[in-house]
Each structure stands twice: as C-alpha cells, then as structure tokens.
Amino acid sequence: MKLAWLVALATLFPQSREELDTKFVDKDARARRDAVIGYAKLDTLETWEKVVAALRDPKPEVADEAQLQLASLAGPKELALLYGKDALGSKDDFVRLRCAEVLGRLAETPDAAALDKALADKDAGVRRTACWSLERQKTAGKWASAAPEALAELAKKDKSPEVRAAALVALATCAGIDAAALGGVAADASGELRAACVVAARALGPDVAFARAAAAAKDAVLGVRLCAAESFAAGRDARGANALVDLLEGEKELRGRWRFVELLRELSGLAHRLDPRPWRAWAAALADGPLPEVRKPEAGEEERSVSFAGLPIRSERVTFLIDLSGSIWQKRADGRTRKQVLDEELGRALRSLPPSTRFNLIPYTATPVPWQKGLVAADEKNVGKALEWFTGRKDTGVGDFWGALEVALADPEADTLVVLTDGAPSGGRRWNLGLMKQLFAERNRFRRLEVNAVLADASGRLKRDWDELCGSSGGRTVEYSLR
C-alpha cells in the first residue's frame, strides 16, 4: 500500500531532472529504478540516453525497468538510441538481447535495418528474440513488410534449433509461408522444430493447422504432441475434439493425459477424468460446426492423490524449484523456521510419489543448486537421500528464479516444474515478473513444459502475474501459508 501511494504521488508531482540525476547514481537500486521511470516520463533525448545506459545496471530491477520503458520511444532521434552502439549495437550480449525484445513492443514501427541487424546477430538468443519481435509487430498490425528471405535462411540453416523454430513461426505469421514448403524442416531431428511447424500452421488457417497437428499427433516427443493437442483445441469444433480423444487414448505420459483432459474440459464444460470412454461418447455425439462456449469445471479432488503443499502433482517427470531466499528463514510463532515446515511438506510429497516417477530438486538463492544433474527414480533410497540433502541446506541470499528456471529447462526429460516461492524474484539477471511471464511464454511455446507454483504468503499482485506465467503453460497456482 505504501509503495502504491508513493507511485501515485510521483505521478502527481513529477521529479525534476536534478532530482532524477541524484537518484540515478544512488547506491540503492530502488532509487535508480525510480530514476529510470522518471527519465522516461520527461521524454527528452537526454533522459532517454540515461534509460539506455540503465540497461547495463548490475541490478536486475533497474535494467528490467529500462527494458520496459524503452518500448515508449518515439521519434527518429530517440529511436536511434535503441539502434545505436550502447543498445542494439552493444558488445554486451544481454543488453542486445534486451533491445531485441523491445523491438517487438515498440509503439512505432521499428527500423528495418535495425531488425535485420538483430536477425543476423552473433548471439542465438538475440536472433531468436528478433524473430519473435518481428512476429509480434506483424500480429499488432504495425509491421507492413516482412523479410521472408532472411527468415527462410534462418529457418533452414541456423545452427540453433531455437532460432530455426522461431523463424518458422515468424515466417508463417509475417509472410504466410508454410514451413513444409522449406523442405525437410518438418522431419528435422529436433523436436523443437517439429513443434514449431505445428505452431506456425496456426497462422495459415484452420485446415492447415488441423492437418499439421494430425501429422504430429504420434510424435515421439511429448512437447510436439502437446502442441498438436493445443492446435486441435484451438479449432473448437467436433473434429478437433475427436482428435483430442484419440490423443488421450494413446498417451502414455501422465502429464500428457492430464493436459489433454484439461483441454477437453475447456471445450466441453464436463468434469470427466483420465478414462477416455466418457470423452469419446461426448465427442462422437457432437454436431459439425463450432462448439458452444462453456464454463470449465473446477478441478476434482481426485487430482490431489499426490500433492505438494496443496498443489496436485500430475506428472511422472517433475522438478521442484524451491526459493530459499528471504522470508523462508524467518521463525514462526511456534519457534520453528518456515524452512522446517517446508522440509516436512516436501517430505510428504516425495514419499507419496509413485516409484514410476522421476524427480529432481533445485533449491535456489542467488545461485540455483540442483540436487542431481537430471531426474532420478522416486524410489525409497533416492527420496531419502534427497530429503537428507535438502533439509541440510542453509543457503541464504536473494532469489534468482529466472536462473533456476533456465537450469530446469536444460533437462530435456522434465515435463513439469513445481515452484515454491514467496512470489517475488529478488536476484539474478531478471527481476520483473510481468516481463518474465512474457519471456517464459516465448521460450516455452515449443517445449510446453508445465509450470505450477505454490505461493507462500504472496501478495495479490504477484499472484496475478504467477497465474498468467503458469497458465501460459497449462499449469496452475495455489496459495499456501508458511507462517
């Protein structure tokens, strides 16, 4: 409440350039972030130079704020700052990555040469983000012409599967070019590229989207099958519903079966579970044409047979990300720390996992600390070792959620993440959760990793951001008190 009041006061009484300059060199990152906001409000060439300089700030709350504010740039001289040597031309890869993302949110149409420069960047992350920015500009109707030759070249030849995948979707969105026309792309060994072919087809009309999803429905990679299922559901018609039931009948992974059921519930308003027979009866009786709008039913209690702090675990390939920063070490009224209560909750969850489950733990503060390099079987021996290791952790400091997320994403076997946090990232290279939820949705649109969050005493504002971050993956949040 106090912070909201201060923000409102600052809006009513804008700060002077002298006040902002003092804040910009303050040791407190909150003051520097406030200066970035104030500089953007003054909206002069000189103050925008300061915002660009803040992209290099070592504190993520300051640099993230600069990245967000730069989307308001307008005018040729001001936009030239974004394209210049201190921003899109910086020697710092992460600064260029930030600027490549800004290109997609600019209210003004970005300079074609600047976008071409980003598409040809030496860093794969910058190239991938530039493809996404071009796609977003086209979707917003602010990009009059695409660069199909450059995108096609990236889609066919880039060394990074992530870049090739992003280029495929941008190519379909911006130029209406089917990925299959590139030859050999759909059959590429990378599951990410095959998933991208499914996603890209959604920009080419419902019939192409359905055909591409049908061709991918039996893919060996779960993420590809999940993309196919989401394409079937997006059509909201009888053929897509029946195709979803086909997927449910043949799916072996628990995460896949539950995701297909979630999509069927959204289409039908029914609360059936994993048994495909009632779903088949419903889908077979559907008439041709669009399905009526319905209200999705509430989750059933049967999904809580295995849970962590009230969150159902609907996967057999799960990684737990646990925030050990800040308040987790505070003592409760009963004299125990919140960490001790968490130890008990985690113990209950891990001991309830079926032996067929594979799992890992990644507690994090300023640095993520994986228990194992990858998932291991949830047998009695491994569960015991994991709990002994976790209960002995004494890590303190800020919480780098984004860094922990990237470690978890690097394990191709995991299909579900369960995060326990107080809601507020406080360290690493990313701080703003509103920005992170957009970045994660882009990173995850071909992988389709499900993220769920247990929010320990988080504020309502943070819960809304977590709801959106998790929801973009098909996941959910629950609130839990460690007090």
Backbone hydrogen bonds, N-H to C=O, Kabsch-Sander energy under -0.5 kcal/mol:
donor,donor_aa,acceptor,acceptor_aa,energy
5,W,1,M,-2.1
6,L,2,K,-2.1
7,V,3,L,-2.3
8,A,4,A,-2.3
9,L,5,W,-2.2
10,A,6,L,-2.3
11,T,7,V,-1.6
12,L,8,A,-1.7
13,F,9,L,-2.1
20,L,16,S,-2.3
21,D,17,R,-2.5
22,T,18,E,-1.7
23,K,19,E,-2.1
24,F,20,L,-2.4
25,V,21,D,-0.7
25,V,22,T,-0.8
26,D,23,K,-1.7
29,A,27,K,-0.5
31,A,28,D,-0.6
32,R,28,D,-1.6
33,R,29,A,-2.5
34,D,30,R,-2.1
35,A,31,A,-1.9
36,V,32,R,-2.0
37,I,33,R,-2.0
38,G,34,D,-2.3
39,Y,35,A,-2.9
40,A,36,V,-2.0
41,K,37,I,-1.7
42,L,38,G,-1.8
43,D,39,Y,-1.5
48,W,44,T,-2.3
49,E,45,L,-1.5
50,K,46,E,-1.1
51,V,47,T,-1.7
52,V,48,W,-2.5
53,A,49,E,-2.1
54,A,50,K,-1.6
55,L,52,V,-1.5
56,R,53,A,-1.6
57,D,54,A,-1.7
62,V,59,K,-0.9
63,A,59,K,-2.0
64,D,60,P,-2.9
65,E,61,E,-1.1
66,A,62,V,-2.1
67,Q,63,A,-2.3
68,L,64,D,-2.4
69,Q,65,E,-2.7
70,L,66,A,-2.0
71,A,68,L,-1.1
72,S,69,Q,-2.1
73,L,70,L,-1.6
79,L,75,G,-2.8
80,A,76,P,-1.7
81,L,77,K,-0.7
81,L,78,E,-1.1
82,L,78,E,-0.8
82,L,79,L,-0.5
83,Y,79,L,-1.4
84,G,80,A,-0.8
87,A,84,G,-1.5
88,L,82,L,-2.1
89,G,84,G,-2.7
90,S,87,A,-1.9
93,D,91,K,-0.6
96,R,92,D,-2.0
97,L,93,D,-2.2
98,R,94,F,-2.2
99,C,95,V,-2.1
100,A,96,R,-2.5
101,E,97,L,-1.6
102,V,98,R,-1.8
103,L,99,C,-1.5
104,G,101,E,-1.4
105,R,102,V,-1.7
106,L,102,V,-1.0
107,A,71,A,-1.4
108,E,73,L,-0.5
115,L,111,D,-2.0
116,D,112,A,-2.6
117,K,113,A,-2.1
118,A,114,A,-1.9
119,L,115,L,-2.3
120,A,116,D,-1.2
121,D,118,A,-1.4
127,R,123,D,-2.0
128,R,124,A,-2.7
129,T,125,G,-2.3
130,A,126,V,-2.3
131,C,127,R,-1.9
132,W,128,R,-1.9
133,S,129,T,-2.5
134,L,130,A,-2.4
135,E,131,C,-2.1
136,R,132,W,-2.6
137,Q,133,S,-2.5
138,K,134,L,-2.2
139,T,135,E,-2.4
140,A,136,R,-2.0
141,G,138,K,-1.3
142,K,137,Q,-2.3
143,W,137,Q,-0.7
144,A,142,K,-0.6
151,L,147,A,-2.3
152,A,148,P,-2.9
153,E,149,E,-2.1
154,L,150,A,-2.1
155,A,151,L,-2.8
156,K,152,A,-1.9
157,K,153,E,-2.4
158,D,154,L,-1.8
164,R,160,S,-2.3
165,A,161,P,-2.5
166,A,162,E,-2.2
167,A,163,V,-2.5
168,L,164,R,-2.0
169,V,165,A,-1.7
170,A,166,A,-2.2
171,L,167,A,-2.6
172,A,168,L,-1.9
173,T,169,V,-2.6
174,C,170,A,-3.0
175,A,171,L,-1.9
176,G,172,A,-1.1
177,I,171,L,-1.4
178,D,176,G,-0.5
181,A,178,D,-1.5
182,L,179,A,-1.9
183,G,180,A,-1.3
188,D,185,V,-1.8
194,R,190,S,-1.7
195,A,191,G,-2.5
196,A,192,E,-2.1
197,C,193,L,-1.8
198,V,194,R,-1.3
199,V,195,A,-2.3
200,A,196,A,-3.3
201,A,197,C,-1.5
202,R,198,V,-0.5
202,R,199,V,-1.3
203,A,200,A,-1.7
204,L,201,A,-1.8
205,G,202,R,-0.6
209,A,205,G,-2.4
210,F,206,P,-2.4
211,A,207,D,-2.4
212,R,208,V,-2.5
213,A,209,A,-2.1
214,A,210,F,-2.8
215,A,211,A,-1.9
216,A,212,R,-1.0
217,A,213,A,-0.7
217,A,214,A,-0.7
219,D,216,A,-2.0
224,V,221,V,-0.6
225,R,221,V,-1.7
226,L,222,L,-2.6
227,C,223,G,-1.9
228,A,224,V,-2.1
229,A,225,R,-2.4
230,E,226,L,-2.2
231,S,227,C,-1.8
232,F,228,A,-2.4
233,A,229,A,-2.4
234,A,230,E,-1.9
235,G,231,S,-1.1
235,G,232,F,-0.6
236,R,232,F,-0.5
236,R,233,A,-1.2
238,A,289,G,-0.6
241,A,237,D,-2.1
242,N,238,A,-2.6
243,A,239,R,-2.1
244,L,240,G,-2.1
245,V,241,A,-1.9
246,D,242,N,-2.1
247,L,243,A,-2.0
248,L,244,L,-2.4
249,E,245,V,-2.4
250,G,246,D,-1.5
251,E,247,L,-1.2
257,R,253,E,-2.3
258,W,254,L,-2.4
259,R,255,R,-2.0
260,F,256,G,-2.4
261,V,257,R,-2.1
262,E,258,W,-2.5
263,L,259,R,-2.2
264,L,260,F,-2.3
265,R,261,V,-2.7
266,E,262,E,-2.0
267,L,263,L,-1.7
268,S,264,L,-2.2
269,G,265,R,-2.8
279,W,275,D,-0.6
280,R,276,P,-2.5
281,A,277,R,-2.1
282,W,278,P,-2.0
283,A,279,W,-2.7
284,A,280,R,-2.7
285,A,281,A,-1.0
285,A,282,W,-0.6
286,L,283,A,-1.4
291,L,236,R,-2.5
296,K,294,V,-0.5
303,E,300,G,-1.5
304,R,301,E,-2.3
305,S,302,E,-0.8
308,F,311,L,-2.2
311,L,308,F,-1.9
313,I,306,V,-2.7
314,R,312,P,-0.7
318,V,358,R,-2.0
319,T,416,T,-2.3
320,F,360,N,-2.6
321,L,319,T,-0.6
321,L,418,V,-2.7
322,I,320,F,-0.6
322,I,362,I,-1.3
323,D,321,L,-0.5
323,D,420,L,-2.8
324,L,322,I,-0.6
324,L,364,Y,-2.5
326,G,397,G,-0.9
328,I,325,S,-1.5
329,W,326,G,-1.5
330,Q,327,S,-1.8
332,R,336,R,-3.4
333,A,483,R,-0.7
335,G,332,R,-1.6
338,R,330,Q,-1.9
339,K,328,I,-1.5
341,V,337,T,-1.3
342,L,338,R,-2.4
343,D,339,K,-2.5
344,E,340,Q,-1.4
345,E,341,V,-2.0
346,L,342,L,-2.9
347,G,343,D,-2.1
348,R,344,E,-2.3
349,A,345,E,-2.1
350,L,346,L,-2.8
351,R,347,G,-2.2
352,S,348,R,-0.9
352,S,349,A,-0.6
353,L,349,A,-0.6
353,L,350,L,-0.9
357,T,354,P,-2.2
358,R,316,E,-2.3
359,F,376,V,-2.8
360,N,318,V,-1.1
362,I,320,F,-3.2
364,Y,322,I,-2.4
365,T,367,T,-1.2
369,V,363,P,-2.8
371,W,361,L,-3.1
376,V,359,F,-2.3
378,A,357,T,-2.7
379,D,377,A,-1.3
383,V,379,D,-2.6
384,G,380,E,-2.2
385,K,381,K,-2.2
386,A,382,N,-2.7
387,L,383,V,-2.4
388,E,384,G,-2.2
389,W,385,K,-2.3
390,F,386,A,-2.6
391,T,387,L,-2.8
392,G,388,E,-1.0
393,R,390,F,-1.8
400,D,365,T,-3.5
400,D,398,V,-0.6
401,F,399,G,-1.2
404,A,400,D,-1.8
405,L,401,F,-2.7
406,E,402,W,-2.2
407,V,403,G,-1.7
408,A,404,A,-2.2
409,L,405,L,-2.5
410,A,406,E,-1.0
411,D,408,A,-1.5
414,A,411,D,-0.7
415,D,317,R,-2.3
416,T,317,R,-1.5
417,L,450,E,-3.4
418,V,319,T,-2.5
419,V,452,N,-3.0
420,L,321,L,-2.6
421,T,419,V,-0.5
421,T,454,V,-2.1
426,S,399,G,-2.2
427,G,399,G,-1.7
430,R,427,G,-0.5
433,L,431,W,-0.6
436,M,432,N,-2.3
437,K,433,L,-2.2
438,Q,434,G,-0.8
439,L,435,L,-2.2
440,F,436,M,-3.1
441,A,437,K,-1.6
442,E,438,Q,-1.7
443,R,439,L,-2.3
444,N,440,F,-2.3
445,R,441,A,-0.5
445,R,442,E,-0.7
448,R,444,N,-2.9
450,E,415,D,-2.4
452,N,417,L,-2.4
453,A,476,R,-2.1
454,V,419,V,-3.7
455,L,453,A,-0.7
455,L,478,V,-3.0
456,A,421,T,-2.7
456,A,454,V,-0.8
457,D,455,L,-1.0
457,D,480,Y,-1.5
463,K,459,S,-2.1
464,R,460,G,-1.9
465,D,461,R,-1.5
466,W,462,L,-2.4
467,D,463,K,-2.9
468,E,464,R,-1.8
469,L,465,D,-2.6
470,C,466,W,-2.9
471,G,467,D,-2.4
472,S,468,E,-1.9
473,S,470,C,-1.6
474,G,471,G,-1.3
475,G,470,C,-2.5
478,V,453,A,-2.1
480,Y,455,L,-2.5
482,L,480,Y,-0.5
